[in-house]
Amino acid sequence: MDAMKDLKKMRKKNSRHFTTTLSFSASLPNDVRGVYADSICAVKYSNDPYKDLKLSILEMIRDVGVRSWEEMEELVYCYVVLNSSEIHGFIGDAFLSLF
């Protein structure tokens, strides 16, 4: 029952359309260069896209070693291009929560 309450709180907090399962990530865009060019994309089915995206973003920052704002912008671009518009709000919220 607590899980249902948490889900309702998250829906209200994010104030975005939320389904019980969302999928994100596919293949890296051809125009990605630099530190992300050799990255591998994974498909993820999620009941909590905000949490999973935030963890994924933190993992990428750590593993790739993001050192500049340009690299961070490229990472945002990758997440937006790889994912459906249905979860772009979660992507934005996840990135903004890091600062």
Secondary structure, 3 states (H helix, E strand, C coil): CHHHHHHHHHHHHHCCCCCCCEEECCCCCCCCCHHHCCCCCCCEEECCHHHHHHHHHHHHHHHHHCCCHHHHHHHHHHHHHHCCHHHHHHHHHHHHCCC
